[in-house]
């Protein structure tokens, strides 16, 4: 999977799924097409971290796995989840 030519940064507090949906919209394609076939389990990645998937997404979005992890539900503290 080649990196995207242009990727906007996520908004403050934006989830990984929301951010990637916006990126897909820029390229006028559905999210599944943007990340398919290697990341078809993207919805599950929001709750369960997968280092291989984060590495693949990091290459695609020109970021780091740690940066991406910070935008998953798994990274939120218990207090943040309750808000």
C-alpha positions as CSV (number, residue, x, y, z in Angstrom):
1,X,0.0,0.0,0.0
2,X,1.6,3.3,-1.1
3,X,1.4,6.4,1.1
4,X,-1.3,8.9,0.2
5,X,0.0,12.0,-1.5
6,X,-1.9,14.3,0.9
7,X,-3.3,13.5,4.4
8,X,-4.8,16.2,6.6
9,X,-4.1,15.8,10.3
10,X,-6.9,14.6,12.6
11,X,-8.9,17.2,14.6
12,X,-8.4,17.4,18.4
13,X,-10.1,14.4,19.9
14,X,-11.1,12.9,16.6
15,X,-11.2,9.1,16.4
16,X,-9.0,7.2,13.9
17,X,-12.2,6.0,12.0
18,X,-13.5,9.5,11.6
19,X,-10.2,10.9,10.5
20,X,-9.7,8.2,7.9
21,X,-13.3,8.7,6.6
22,X,-12.4,12.4,6.0
23,X,-9.2,11.3,4.2
24,X,-11.2,8.9,2.0
25,X,-13.7,11.7,1.2
26,X,-10.9,13.9,-0.1
27,X,-10.0,11.1,-2.6
28,X,-13.7,10.6,-3.3
29,X,-13.8,7.0,-2.3
30,X,-15.4,5.0,0.5
31,X,-13.2,4.2,3.5
32,X,-13.3,0.5,2.8
33,X,-11.7,1.2,-0.6
34,X,-9.1,3.4,0.8
35,X,-7.8,0.9,3.3
36,X,-8.8,-2.4,1.5
37,X,-7.9,-5.1,1.4
38,X,-5.2,-5.1,4.0
39,X,-7.2,-3.3,6.7
40,X,-10.7,-4.6,6.3
41,X,-10.9,-5.0,10.1
42,X,-10.5,-1.2,10.7
43,X,-13.6,-1.0,12.8
44,X,-12.2,-3.6,15.2
45,X,-8.8,-1.7,15.4
46,X,-10.6,1.1,17.2
47,X,-11.1,-1.2,20.2
48,X,-8.3,-3.7,19.9
49,X,-4.8,-2.5,19.0
50,X,-3.0,-4.4,16.3
51,X,0.6,-3.3,15.8
52,X,0.8,-4.7,12.2
53,X,-2.4,-2.8,11.2
54,X,-1.1,0.4,12.9
55,X,2.2,0.1,11.0
56,X,0.4,-0.3,7.7
57,X,-1.9,2.7,8.4
58,X,1.2,4.7,9.5
59,X,2.8,4.1,6.1
60,X,-0.5,5.0,4.3
61,X,-1.0,8.2,6.3
62,X,2.7,9.2,6.7
63,X,2.5,9.1,10.5
64,X,3.6,6.8,13.2
65,X,1.9,3.9,14.9
66,X,2.0,5.7,18.2
67,X,0.4,8.8,16.7
68,X,-2.4,6.6,15.3
69,X,-2.9,4.7,18.5
70,X,-3.6,8.0,20.3
71,X,-6.7,8.3,18.1
72,X,-8.2,4.9,19.1
73,X,-10.7,4.1,21.8
74,X,-8.1,1.8,23.3
75,X,-5.9,4.8,24.1
76,X,-8.6,6.7,26.0
77,X,-8.6,6.6,29.8
78,X,-11.7,5.4,31.7
79,X,-12.7,9.0,32.4
80,X,-12.5,9.9,28.8
81,X,-14.7,7.0,27.8
82,X,-17.4,8.0,30.2
83,X,-17.7,11.5,28.9
